[in-house]
Amino acid sequence: MSERRILVTAALPYANGHIHLGHLVEYLQTDIWVRFQKLRGHRCIYICADDTHGTAIMIRARDDGRSEEELIAEMQQHHIADFAGFDIEFENYGSTNSPANRELCHEFWQQLRAADLVVERDVTQLFDVEAGTFLADRFVRGTCPHPGCGLTDQYGDSCDNGHTYSPADLIDPVSTLSGSKPEVRSAPHLFIQLEQLHPFLEAWTQSGDHLQREVANYLKGHFLHEPLRDWDISRPAPYFGFEIPDSPGNYWYVWFDAPIGYIASTREWCEREGENFDEWWRNEATEIHHFIGKDITYFHTLFWPGMLKVAGFNLPTKVHIHGFLTVNGAKMSKTKGTFVRAATYLEHLDPSYLRYYYAAKLTPRVDDLDLNLEEFAAKVNSDLVGKVVNLASRSAKFVAGLGLSQVYPDDGGLFAAAAQEGEQIAAAYENCDYNQAMRRIMALADRANAYVEQHEPWKLKKDPEQHARLQDVCSVVLNLFRQLAVYLAPVLPRLAEQTGELLGAPIEHWAESQSPLCGNEVAKFKHMMQRVEKEQVQAMIEESREEAAPAMAPSDSGDALAAEPLAEEITIDDFAKVDLRVARVKSAEEVPEARKLIKLCLSLGGTEERTVFAGIKAAYQPEQLVGRLVICVANLAPRKMKFGVSEGMVVAAGGGGKEVYLLSPDEGAVPGERVH
């Protein structure tokens, strides 16, 4: 197989917020595909950057009392840490506010001007008088003006039914910045006449394999069946972005410079690594693959190919488009705790779990993906722990001192049959049909486990005369395990690394699935993966709900009930079930790997103690807490967390974060007394 040169991008995360589980559908899908290409021996690079311009950044920085540059620098560090925590590796992670991006924006602009595609005309736009700014599409919501639609609470540029329009056309528009009704003002804007590129765009989108068929049909039915609208490419001041050199006071709209950020980030990598930039973006032999969500299809399949064509850069080989994430069958919800940040997940659960679960759900289609939390735990426990890792844990310990057999034993054709499956599994990865790949791999795992059950190495271990047979059986099992680890390496890089350490042979190429190891030493088995406990998942959900509380906190009106209404009525018997006790904080210490937690040792009097992990790090220093009396829920069922077992809960008020206030009894109360 000849080596391919492949450049891969995922959509640039906006620098106005943290990475969450919905974002990770895309970045994990892309990382798996890139790792697969590298494992196959191809030259493949994964390029990304932060999307940093626009009104949202400007407003956020203003509210925080700092510069936009300070805000985006801080958010970039958070994003990089979140991605690294999930084993997502980029060759370069840049920023659209970079000098390289500014230079390339100028280059694109010159080519668009030279092609006579730019026109200027006044635009009637919505202006928020209270916020003092023109409103970007995402900061206006109202009713879709399209005849027969009427969807309410829709964004300023398009509705959930796929209709596009100008924000000024919205019915009953409202500014999301201030909640006020915006007024209409006029300002000069620059437009790209996309209709001039209509023949090219129709030919490109409707031929070849550049797009999934349903996407090509969507573009044909919604946009290409009529003249394409001119693309408004500028925004008047105030606006955080790059000022247009030949139009002072106007700035390139964020959707102009954001995709150019793919190229700018590549240029940074080329300059650092001594690579030829033109080989990656101006050579038809290079494949360009974009992975994006369905909400930005329009920009990546019409505007972006048009810009690339005019500016003389490579066109995308394929734009891979995926659906949205739902949790338990519904949109992610902050109030339900299902809007989970990447960093919050990592405090409670192994990233390998999510990598595998998403892979098991992803297909080549533009389907939404549902994270069913019960299924998540069950599937990880069944497939990864019960089927895959189980092979190593049930065999490696028996041959740690013996090593693998010098000649691969007769296994009834199991290894050879699984090797033949390799190309079909590879084809599934190539087509982004990870669901198909995982099903095939787990079918192989089932056959390997049947072999273990049939030969029962734990019984062979008891009979000294069977130790040669034991070595052969375990050699078969460990080779079948390693074969699975190779096939799973794009999804589970940590497992691949652990497997390499166990058998003294790093997993570096797909071809390693085609031949067994013989004579290798077997290291002492180390635990590879633990089961998912429901308590861990629930703790993650509870923490996510707490994190969302400050955003939903009441205003200065003092109406706390507006933020958190009263719970359902209970009886005195219900209340009596909760055993509230006075406790004294015996010790308090930070949990270094956790962003919110402090580990408390609570004395309830005498020798009775409780270990409690409390999410109060933002509000209290550990040394402030030692010796303090608190109220403890003493009969709460223990909750297993990543950092240990929490045996209760301290009672506090407030919305979370820095707004946490521990409740304490008056002087005279002693540890162990019940609170009535």
C-alpha positions as CSV (number, residue, x, y, z in Angstrom):
1,M,0.0,0.0,0.0
2,S,1.5,3.3,-1.1
3,E,1.8,6.1,1.5
4,R,-0.8,8.8,1.4
5,R,-0.2,12.4,2.5
6,I,-3.3,13.5,4.5
7,L,-4.1,16.8,6.3
8,V,-7.0,16.5,8.7
9,T,-8.9,19.3,10.6
10,A,-11.8,19.5,13.0
11,A,-13.9,22.6,13.4
12,L,-12.2,25.3,15.5
13,P,-13.7,25.5,19.0
14,Y,-14.9,28.9,19.9
15,A,-12.8,30.6,22.6
16,N,-15.8,31.8,24.5
17,G,-16.4,28.5,26.4
18,H,-15.1,25.3,27.7
19,I,-15.0,21.9,25.8
20,H,-17.9,19.7,26.7
21,L,-19.0,16.2,25.8
22,G,-20.9,17.4,22.8
23,H,-17.8,18.9,21.3
24,L,-15.9,15.7,21.9
25,V,-18.0,13.7,19.5
26,E,-16.2,15.6,16.7
27,Y,-12.7,15.7,18.1
28,L,-12.7,12.1,19.2
29,Q,-14.1,11.0,15.8
30,T,-11.3,12.9,14.1
31,D,-8.6,11.7,16.4
32,I,-9.6,8.1,15.9
33,W,-9.5,8.5,12.1
34,V,-6.1,10.2,12.2
35,R,-4.6,7.5,14.5
36,F,-5.9,4.9,12.2
37,Q,-4.2,6.5,9.2
38,K,-0.9,6.7,11.0
39,L,-1.2,3.1,12.1
40,R,-1.7,2.1,8.5
41,G,1.6,3.8,7.7
42,H,0.3,7.0,6.0
43,R,1.7,10.6,6.6
44,C,-1.2,12.2,8.4
45,I,-1.4,15.4,10.4
46,Y,-4.2,16.7,12.6
47,I,-4.5,20.5,12.6
48,C,-6.7,22.7,14.8
49,A,-6.8,26.1,16.5
50,D,-9.1,28.3,18.6
51,D,-11.7,30.4,16.9
52,T,-11.1,33.7,18.6
53,H,-12.9,36.6,16.9
54,G,-16.3,38.1,17.0
55,T,-18.8,40.0,19.2
56,A,-19.1,37.2,21.8
57,I,-15.4,37.4,22.7
58,M,-15.6,41.2,22.8
59,I,-18.6,41.2,25.1
60,R,-17.2,38.5,27.3
61,A,-13.9,40.3,27.7
62,R,-15.7,43.5,28.5
63,D,-17.8,41.8,31.2
64,D,-14.7,40.2,32.7
65,G,-12.8,43.5,32.7
66,R,-9.8,42.3,30.7
67,S,-8.6,42.4,27.1
68,E,-9.7,40.0,24.4
69,E,-6.1,38.7,24.1
70,E,-6.0,37.8,27.8
71,L,-9.4,36.0,27.5
72,I,-8.5,33.9,24.5
73,A,-5.0,33.0,25.9
74,E,-6.6,31.6,29.0
75,M,-9.3,29.7,27.1
76,Q,-6.7,28.2,24.8
77,Q,-4.8,26.7,27.8
78,H,-8.1,25.1,29.0
79,H,-8.9,23.7,25.6
80,I,-5.4,22.2,25.2
81,A,-5.6,20.6,28.6
82,D,-9.1,19.2,27.9
83,F,-8.0,17.7,24.6
84,A,-4.9,16.2,26.1
85,G,-6.9,14.6,28.9
86,F,-8.9,12.7,26.2
87,D,-5.7,11.6,24.4
88,I,-6.5,13.9,21.4
89,E,-3.2,14.8,19.7
90,F,-2.7,17.6,17.3
91,E,0.4,18.4,15.2
92,N,-0.4,22.0,15.8
93,Y,-3.0,23.9,17.8
94,G,-3.1,27.6,16.8
95,S,-5.3,30.6,17.1
96,T,-7.2,32.6,14.5
97,N,-5.8,35.8,16.1
98,S,-2.3,34.8,15.0
99,P,0.0,36.8,12.6
100,A,-0.1,33.8,10.2
101,N,-3.8,34.0,10.0
102,R,-3.9,37.8,9.5
103,E,-1.3,37.4,6.6
104,L,-3.4,34.6,5.0
105,C,-6.6,36.6,5.3
106,H,-4.9,39.4,3.3
107,E,-3.9,36.9,0.7
108,F,-7.4,35.5,0.3
109,W,-8.8,39.0,0.2
110,Q,-6.5,40.1,-2.5
111,Q,-7.5,37.1,-4.7
112,L,-11.3,37.7,-4.0
113,R,-10.8,41.4,-5.0
114,A,-8.8,40.4,-8.1
115,A,-11.6,38.1,-9.2
116,D,-14.1,41.0,-8.9
117,L,-16.2,39.1,-6.4
118,V,-16.5,41.9,-3.7
119,V,-19.2,44.5,-3.7
120,E,-20.2,47.1,-1.1
121,R,-23.6,48.2,0.0
122,D,-25.4,49.5,3.0
123,V,-26.9,46.9,5.3
124,T,-29.8,47.3,7.7
125,Q,-28.7,45.6,10.8
126,L,-30.0,45.1,14.4
127,F,-28.2,47.2,17.0
128,D,-28.4,46.7,20.8
129,V,-28.5,50.2,22.2
130,E,-27.9,48.9,25.8
131,A,-24.9,46.8,24.8
132,G,-23.6,49.5,22.4
133,T,-23.0,47.0,19.5
134,F,-24.3,45.6,16.3
135,L,-25.7,42.2,16.9
136,A,-24.1,39.1,15.3
137,D,-26.5,36.4,14.2
138,R,-26.0,34.3,17.3
139,F,-27.0,37.2,19.5
140,V,-30.4,37.6,18.1
141,R,-33.3,35.2,18.6
142,G,-36.9,35.4,17.3
143,T,-39.5,33.7,15.1
144,C,-38.5,32.4,11.7
145,P,-39.9,34.7,9.0
146,H,-40.1,31.9,6.3
147,P,-43.7,31.4,5.1
148,G,-45.2,28.4,6.7
149,C,-42.5,27.9,9.3
150,G,-43.0,30.0,12.3
151,L,-40.5,28.3,14.6
152,T,-39.9,30.5,17.7
153,D,-36.7,31.2,19.6
154,Q,-34.5,30.8,16.5
155,Y,-31.1,32.2,15.8
156,G,-30.6,35.3,13.6
157,D,-29.3,33.5,10.5
158,S,-31.2,30.2,10.2
159,C,-33.8,28.1,11.9
160,D,-33.9,24.5,13.0
161,N,-35.9,23.7,9.8
162,G,-33.0,24.8,7.6
163,H,-34.4,28.2,6.4
164,T,-31.8,31.0,6.2
165,Y,-32.6,34.8,6.5
166,S,-31.2,38.1,7.7
167,P,-31.5,38.9,11.4
168,A,-33.4,42.0,10.5
169,D,-36.1,39.8,9.0
170,L,-36.7,37.9,12.3
171,I,-40.2,38.3,13.7
172,D,-40.1,39.8,17.3
173,P,-36.3,39.8,17.6
174,V,-34.7,40.0,21.0
175,S,-31.0,40.7,21.8
176,T,-29.5,37.8,23.9
177,L,-26.9,40.3,25.3
178,S,-29.3,42.5,27.1
179,G,-32.8,41.0,26.6
180,S,-33.9,44.3,25.0
181,K,-35.6,44.7,21.6
182,P,-32.9,45.8,19.2
183,E,-33.3,48.8,16.8
184,V,-32.5,48.8,13.1
185,R,-29.5,50.8,11.9
186,S,-27.7,51.0,8.6
187,A,-23.9,50.6,8.0
188,P,-21.8,49.8,4.9
189,H,-20.9,46.1,4.5
190,L,-18.7,44.2,2.0
191,F,-20.2,41.1,0.2
192,I,-18.8,38.2,-1.8
193,Q,-20.9,37.4,-4.8
194,L,-21.1,33.7,-4.3
195,E,-23.5,33.3,-7.2
196,Q,-20.6,33.8,-9.6
197,L,-19.2,30.5,-8.3
198,H,-22.5,28.7,-8.6
199,P,-21.5,26.4,-11.5
200,F,-18.3,25.4,-9.7
201,L,-20.0,24.8,-6.4
202,E,-22.8,22.7,-7.9
203,A,-20.3,20.6,-9.8
204,W,-18.1,20.1,-6.7
205,T,-20.9,19.3,-4.3
206,Q,-22.8,17.0,-6.6
207,S,-20.0,14.9,-7.9
208,G,-17.4,12.6,-6.5
209,D,-17.2,11.6,-2.8
210,H,-16.5,15.1,-1.3
211,L,-19.7,14.9,0.7
212,Q,-22.1,12.3,2.2
213,R,-25.0,11.8,-0.2
214,E,-27.6,13.2,2.2
215,V,-25.5,16.3,2.5
216,A,-25.2,16.8,-1.2
217,N,-28.9,16.3,-1.6
218,Y,-29.5,18.8,1.2
219,L,-27.4,21.5,-0.5
220,K,-29.1,20.8,-3.8
221,G,-32.6,21.1,-2.4
222,H,-32.0,24.1,0.0
223,F,-29.5,26.3,-1.7
224,L,-28.3,25.3,-5.2
225,H,-31.7,25.1,-6.7
226,E,-31.8,28.9,-6.8
227,P,-29.3,31.8,-7.1
228,L,-26.9,31.9,-4.1
229,R,-27.2,34.9,-1.9
230,D,-24.3,37.3,-1.6
231,W,-22.2,36.5,1.5
232,D,-21.9,39.4,4.0
233,I,-18.2,39.2,4.8
234,S,-17.7,42.3,7.0
235,R,-18.8,43.8,10.3
236,P,-18.6,47.4,11.4
237,A,-16.8,48.5,14.6
238,P,-16.9,47.8,17.5
239,Y,-15.8,44.2,16.6
240,F,-12.9,42.0,17.8
241,G,-11.1,40.7,14.7
242,F,-8.9,41.8,11.8
243,E,-9.6,45.2,10.3
244,I,-10.0,45.0,6.5
245,P,-7.0,46.8,5.0
246,D,-8.9,48.5,2.2
247,S,-12.0,49.3,4.2
248,P,-11.1,51.1,7.4
249,G,-13.6,50.7,10.3
250,N,-14.8,47.4,8.9
251,Y,-13.6,43.9,10.1
252,W,-13.7,40.5,8.5
253,Y,-16.6,38.5,9.8
254,V,-15.5,35.6,12.0
255,W,-16.7,33.1,9.4
256,F,-14.2,34.6,6.9
257,D,-11.1,34.2,9.0
258,A,-12.1,31.1,11.0
259,P,-11.6,28.4,8.2
260,I,-8.5,30.2,7.0
261,G,-7.2,29.3,10.5
262,Y,-6.8,25.8,9.3
263,I,-4.3,26.9,6.8
264,A,-2.6,29.4,9.2
265,S,-2.2,26.6,11.8
266,T,-0.7,24.4,9.1
267,R,1.8,27.1,8.2
268,E,2.9,27.5,11.8
269,W,3.5,23.7,11.9
270,C,5.4,23.8,8.6
271,E,7.7,26.6,9.8
272,R,8.4,24.9,13.1
273,E,9.1,21.4,11.5
274,G,10.8,22.6,8.4
275,E,8.0,21.3,6.1
276,N,7.1,22.6,2.7
277,F,3.8,24.5,3.1
278,D,2.9,24.3,-0.6
279,E,3.1,20.5,-0.4
280,W,0.3,20.5,2.1
281,W,-2.1,23.1,0.7
282,R,-1.1,23.6,-3.0
283,N,-0.4,20.1,-4.1
284,E,-3.3,18.0,-5.4
285,A,-1.6,14.8,-4.2
286,T,-2.4,15.9,-0.6
287,E,-5.7,14.9,0.8
288,I,-7.6,17.5,2.8
289,H,-10.3,16.1,5.2
290,H,-12.5,18.3,7.3
291,F,-14.6,16.9,10.2
292,I,-17.5,19.2,11.2
293,G,-20.9,19.2,12.9
294,K,-24.0,19.5,10.7
295,D,-24.8,23.0,12.0
296,I,-21.9,24.5,10.0
297,T,-22.5,22.6,6.8
298,Y,-23.3,25.7,4.8
299,F,-20.0,27.4,5.6
300,H,-17.8,24.4,4.9
301,T,-19.5,23.2,1.7
302,L,-20.3,26.4,-0.1
303,F,-18.4,29.4,1.2
304,W,-15.2,27.6,2.1
305,P,-14.7,25.7,-1.2
306,G,-15.4,28.9,-3.1
307,M,-12.8,30.8,-1.2
308,L,-10.2,28.0,-1.7
309,K,-10.9,27.8,-5.4
310,V,-10.5,31.5,-5.9
311,A,-7.3,31.8,-3.7
312,G,-5.6,28.8,-5.4
313,F,-5.5,26.3,-2.5
314,N,-6.4,22.6,-2.4
315,L,-10.1,21.8,-2.2
316,P,-11.3,19.4,0.4
317,T,-11.0,15.8,-0.5
318,K,-13.9,15.2,1.8
319,V,-16.0,17.0,4.4
320,H,-17.1,14.5,7.0
321,I,-20.3,15.7,8.7
322,H,-21.7,14.3,11.9
323,G,-24.8,14.9,14.0
324,F,-25.3,16.3,17.5
325,L,-25.0,14.7,20.9
326,T,-28.0,14.0,23.1
327,V,-27.9,12.6,26.6
328,N,-30.5,10.0,27.7
329,G,-32.5,10.9,24.5
330,A,-32.7,14.6,25.1
331,K,-30.6,17.8,24.5
332,M,-27.8,18.3,27.0
333,S,-29.3,20.1,30.0
334,K,-27.5,22.2,32.6
335,T,-30.4,21.8,35.1
336,K,-30.3,18.0,34.7
337,G,-26.5,17.9,35.0
338,T,-26.2,16.3,31.5
339,F,-24.3,19.4,30.1
340,V,-20.9,17.9,31.1
341,R,-17.6,19.7,30.6
342,A,-14.7,17.6,29.5
343,A,-12.7,18.5,32.6
344,T,-15.6,17.5,34.9
345,Y,-15.8,14.1,33.1
346,L,-12.1,13.6,33.6
347,E,-12.4,14.1,37.4
348,H,-14.7,11.0,37.6
349,L,-14.2,8.7,34.7
350,D,-11.5,7.2,32.4
351,P,-11.3,8.9,29.0
352,S,-11.0,5.5,27.3
353,Y,-14.6,4.8,28.3
354,L,-16.0,7.7,26.3
355,R,-13.6,7.1,23.3
356,Y,-14.9,3.6,23.0
357,Y,-18.6,4.4,23.6
358,Y,-18.6,7.2,20.9
359,A,-16.7,4.9,18.5
360,A,-19.3,2.2,19.1
361,K,-22.1,4.7,18.1
362,L,-20.5,6.6,15.2
363,T,-21.5,5.7,11.6
364,P,-20.7,7.5,8.3
365,R,-24.2,9.1,8.4
366,V,-25.2,12.5,9.7
367,D,-27.1,10.9,12.6
368,D,-27.3,12.3,16.1
369,L,-25.5,10.3,18.8
370,D,-27.2,9.5,22.1
371,L,-25.2,9.1,25.3
372,N,-27.4,6.8,27.3
373,L,-25.7,6.8,30.7
374,E,-26.9,3.4,31.8
375,E,-25.9,1.8,28.4
376,F,-22.6,3.7,28.6
377,A,-21.7,1.9,31.9
378,A,-23.0,-1.5,30.8
379,K,-21.3,-1.4,27.4
380,V,-17.9,-0.4,28.7
381,N,-18.1,-3.0,31.4
382,S,-19.2,-5.7,29.1
383,D,-17.0,-5.0,26.1
384,L,-13.8,-3.5,27.4
385,V,-13.5,-5.0,30.8
386,G,-15.5,-8.2,30.4
387,K,-14.3,-9.1,26.9
388,V,-11.0,-7.4,25.9
389,V,-9.1,-6.7,29.1
390,N,-10.4,-9.9,30.6
391,L,-8.3,-11.9,28.1
392,A,-5.1,-10.5,29.4
393,S,-6.1,-10.6,33.1
394,R,-7.0,-14.3,32.9
395,S,-3.8,-15.4,31.1
396,A,-0.8,-13.0,31.6
397,K,-0.4,-13.9,35.3
398,F,0.1,-17.6,34.5
399,V,3.1,-17.0,32.1
400,A,4.7,-13.9,33.7
401,G,7.8,-16.0,34.5
402,L,7.6,-18.3,31.5
403,G,7.1,-15.9,28.5
404,L,5.3,-16.8,25.3
405,S,5.8,-20.1,23.6
406,Q,8.7,-20.2,21.1
407,V,6.5,-21.5,18.4
408,Y,2.9,-20.3,18.0
409,P,0.6,-23.1,19.1
410,D,-2.3,-24.6,17.2
411,D,-5.3,-22.4,18.0
412,G,-7.8,-24.0,15.6
413,G,-7.3,-21.1,13.2
414,L,-8.5,-18.4,15.5
415,F,-5.6,-16.0,14.9
416,A,-5.6,-16.5,11.2
417,A,-9.3,-15.9,10.9
418,A,-9.1,-12.7,12.9
419,A,-6.2,-11.6,10.7
420,Q,-8.4,-12.0,7.7
421,E,-10.9,-9.7,9.3
422,G,-8.2,-6.9,9.4
423,E,-9.0,-5.4,6.0
424,Q,-12.7,-5.3,6.7
425,I,-12.1,-3.6,10.0
426,A,-9.7,-1.2,8.3
427,A,-12.3,-0.4,5.6
428,A,-14.8,0.4,8.3
429,Y,-12.4,2.8,10.0
430,E,-11.6,4.4,6.6
431,N,-15.3,5.0,6.0
432,C,-15.8,6.4,9.5
433,D,-18.1,3.5,10.2
434,Y,-16.6,3.0,13.7
435,N,-19.8,1.2,14.8
436,Q,-19.1,-1.5,12.2
437,A,-15.5,-1.8,13.2
438,M,-16.3,-2.1,16.9
439,R,-18.9,-4.8,16.3
440,R,-16.4,-6.8,14.2
441,I,-13.7,-6.5,16.9
442,M,-16.1,-7.5,19.7
443,A,-17.1,-10.6,17.7
444,L,-13.4,-11.6,17.6
445,A,-13.2,-10.9,21.4
446,D,-16.2,-13.3,21.9
447,R,-14.4,-16.1,20.0
448,A,-11.2,-15.5,22.0
449,N,-13.1,-15.7,25.3
450,A,-14.8,-18.9,24.2
451,Y,-11.3,-20.3,23.7
452,V,-10.4,-19.3,27.3
453,E,-13.5,-20.9,28.7
454,Q,-12.8,-24.1,26.7
455,H,-9.2,-24.5,27.8
456,E,-9.5,-23.2,31.4
457,P,-5.9,-22.0,32.1
458,W,-6.7,-21.7,35.8
459,K,-7.2,-25.4,36.0
460,L,-4.1,-26.2,34.0
461,K,-2.1,-24.1,36.5
462,K,-3.0,-26.5,39.2
463,D,-1.4,-29.5,37.4
464,P,2.4,-29.4,37.1
465,E,2.3,-31.8,34.2
466,Q,0.1,-29.4,32.2
467,H,2.4,-26.4,32.5
468,A,3.7,-26.7,28.9
469,R,0.1,-26.8,27.8
470,L,-0.7,-23.8,30.0
471,Q,2.1,-21.8,28.4
472,D,0.7,-22.7,24.9
473,V,-2.9,-21.8,25.9
474,C,-1.9,-18.5,27.5
475,S,0.3,-17.7,24.5
476,V,-2.7,-18.1,22.2
477,V,-4.9,-15.9,24.4
478,L,-2.3,-13.1,24.8
479,N,-1.7,-13.0,21.0
480,L,-5.5,-12.8,20.4
481,F,-5.6,-10.1,23.0
482,R,-2.8,-8.2,21.3
483,Q,-4.4,-8.6,17.9
484,L,-7.6,-6.9,19.4
485,A,-5.4,-4.2,20.9
486,V,-3.9,-3.4,17.5
487,Y,-7.4,-3.2,16.0
488,L,-8.6,-1.0,18.9
489,A,-5.4,1.2,19.0
490,P,-7.0,4.2,17.1
491,V,-9.8,4.2,19.7
492,L,-7.8,3.1,22.8
493,P,-4.3,4.3,22.6
494,R,-3.7,3.8,26.3
495,L,-4.6,0.1,26.0
496,A,-2.3,-0.2,23.1
497,E,0.5,1.3,25.1
498,Q,-0.2,-1.0,28.1
499,T,-0.3,-4.0,25.8
500,G,3.1,-3.1,24.4
501,E,4.5,-2.9,27.9
502,L,3.0,-6.2,28.9
503,L,4.4,-8.2,25.9
504,G,7.6,-6.2,25.3
505,A,6.5,-5.2,21.8
506,P,5.1,-1.6,21.1
507,I,2.1,-1.4,18.9
508,E,3.1,0.8,16.0
509,H,1.6,-0.6,12.8
510,W,-1.6,-2.2,11.6
511,A,0.4,-5.1,10.1
512,E,1.2,-6.3,13.6
513,S,-2.3,-7.7,13.7
514,Q,-1.3,-10.2,11.0
515,S,1.4,-12.2,12.8
516,P,1.7,-13.6,16.4
517,L,4.5,-13.0,18.8
518,C,6.6,-15.9,19.9
519,G,9.2,-16.2,22.7
520,N,8.5,-12.7,24.1
521,E,8.8,-12.2,27.8
522,V,5.6,-11.4,29.6
523,A,5.8,-8.6,32.2
524,K,3.9,-8.8,35.5
525,F,0.3,-8.0,34.8
526,K,-0.8,-4.5,35.8
527,H,-4.5,-3.6,36.0
528,M,-5.5,-2.0,32.7
529,M,-9.1,-0.9,33.1
530,Q,-11.6,-0.8,35.9
531,R,-15.3,-1.2,35.7
532,V,-17.6,1.9,35.4
533,E,-19.5,2.3,38.6
534,K,-23.0,3.9,38.5
535,E,-21.9,6.0,41.5
536,Q,-19.1,7.6,39.4
537,V,-21.5,8.5,36.7
538,Q,-24.0,10.0,39.1
539,A,-21.2,12.0,40.9
540,M,-20.3,13.5,37.5
541,I,-23.9,14.5,36.8
542,E,-24.2,16.0,40.3
543,E,-21.1,18.0,39.9
544,S,-22.2,19.2,36.4
545,R,-25.5,20.4,37.9
546,E,-23.6,22.3,40.6
547,E,-21.3,23.9,38.0
548,A,-24.4,25.1,36.1
549,A,-25.9,26.6,39.2
550,P,-23.9,29.9,39.2
551,A,-25.1,30.6,35.6
552,M,-28.7,30.2,36.7
553,A,-28.2,32.0,40.0
554,P,-30.7,34.7,40.9
555,S,-30.1,38.4,40.2
556,D,-29.5,41.0,42.9
557,S,-33.2,41.1,43.5
558,G,-32.6,38.4,46.1
559,D,-35.3,36.1,44.7
560,A,-33.4,32.8,45.2
561,L,-36.6,30.9,44.6
562,A,-36.6,32.0,41.0
563,A,-33.3,30.2,40.5
564,E,-34.3,27.0,42.4
565,P,-38.0,26.5,43.1
566,L,-39.1,24.6,46.2
567,A,-39.0,20.9,46.0
568,E,-42.1,18.7,46.2
569,E,-43.8,18.5,49.6
570,I,-42.5,15.8,52.0
571,T,-43.8,14.4,55.3
572,I,-42.0,14.6,58.7
573,D,-41.3,10.9,58.2
574,D,-39.5,11.6,55.0
575,F,-37.4,14.3,56.7
576,A,-36.6,11.9,59.6
577,K,-34.8,9.6,57.2
578,V,-32.0,12.2,56.7
579,D,-29.6,12.0,59.6
580,L,-28.0,15.4,60.0
581,R,-25.2,15.6,62.5
582,V,-22.8,18.2,63.9
583,A,-19.3,17.3,62.8
584,R,-15.9,18.9,63.3
585,V,-13.4,19.2,60.5
586,K,-10.5,17.1,61.7
587,S,-8.4,17.6,58.6
588,A,-8.8,19.2,55.1
589,E,-6.6,18.9,52.0
590,E,-6.8,19.7,48.4
591,V,-7.3,16.9,45.8
592,P,-4.6,18.0,43.3
593,E,-6.2,16.3,40.2
594,A,-9.7,17.7,41.0
595,R,-10.7,21.3,40.1
596,K,-13.4,21.6,42.8
597,L,-12.8,19.1,45.5
598,I,-11.4,19.3,49.0
599,K,-11.0,16.1,51.0
600,L,-12.4,16.4,54.5
601,C,-12.0,14.1,57.5
602,L,-15.0,14.8,59.8
603,S,-15.2,13.8,63.4
604,L,-18.7,12.9,64.7
605,G,-17.5,12.4,68.2
606,G,-15.5,9.6,69.8
607,T,-13.9,7.4,67.2
608,E,-16.7,7.9,64.6
609,E,-15.3,9.6,61.5
610,R,-16.3,10.3,57.9
611,T,-14.3,11.0,54.8
612,V,-16.1,13.5,52.6
613,F,-15.1,15.0,49.2
614,A,-16.8,18.4,49.0
615,G,-16.9,20.6,45.9
616,I,-15.9,23.8,47.8
617,K,-12.3,24.5,46.6
618,A,-13.3,27.7,44.8
619,A,-14.8,29.1,48.1
620,Y,-12.5,27.8,50.8
621,Q,-8.9,27.1,51.5
622,P,-8.3,23.9,53.4
623,E,-6.6,25.6,56.3
624,Q,-9.7,27.7,56.8
625,L,-11.7,24.6,57.5
626,V,-9.7,22.7,60.1
627,G,-11.4,22.8,63.5
628,R,-14.6,24.2,62.1
629,L,-18.0,22.8,63.0
630,V,-20.2,21.8,60.1
631,I,-23.4,20.0,59.4
632,C,-23.0,16.5,57.9
633,V,-25.5,14.2,56.2
634,A,-24.2,11.2,58.1
635,N,-26.4,8.4,56.7
636,L,-25.8,9.1,53.0
637,A,-24.8,5.9,51.1
638,P,-21.0,5.9,50.3
639,R,-20.2,7.2,46.8
640,K,-17.2,5.8,44.9
641,M,-15.3,8.6,43.2
642,K,-12.1,8.6,41.1
643,F,-10.1,9.9,44.2
644,G,-11.7,7.6,46.8
645,V,-14.9,6.9,48.6
646,S,-17.0,9.8,49.9
647,E,-18.9,8.8,53.0
648,G,-21.3,11.7,53.5
649,M,-22.0,15.3,52.5
650,V,-21.5,18.7,54.2
651,V,-24.5,21.0,54.1
652,A,-24.1,24.3,52.3
653,A,-26.1,27.1,50.6
654,G,-25.4,29.0,47.4
655,G,-25.2,28.4,43.7
656,G,-21.8,26.7,43.5
657,G,-18.3,27.8,42.5
658,K,-17.3,30.8,44.7
659,E,-20.9,31.2,45.8
660,V,-20.8,28.4,48.5
661,Y,-21.6,29.0,52.1
662,L,-21.1,26.1,54.6
663,L,-23.7,25.9,57.3
664,S,-22.5,25.8,60.9
665,P,-24.3,25.4,64.3
666,D,-24.1,28.1,67.0
667,E,-21.5,27.8,69.7
668,G,-22.2,25.1,72.2
669,A,-23.1,22.4,69.7
670,V,-20.8,19.4,69.9
671,P,-19.8,16.8,67.3
672,G,-22.3,13.9,67.0
673,E,-25.4,15.9,68.0
674,R,-28.3,15.4,65.7
675,V,-29.8,18.4,63.9
676,H,-33.6,18.4,64.2
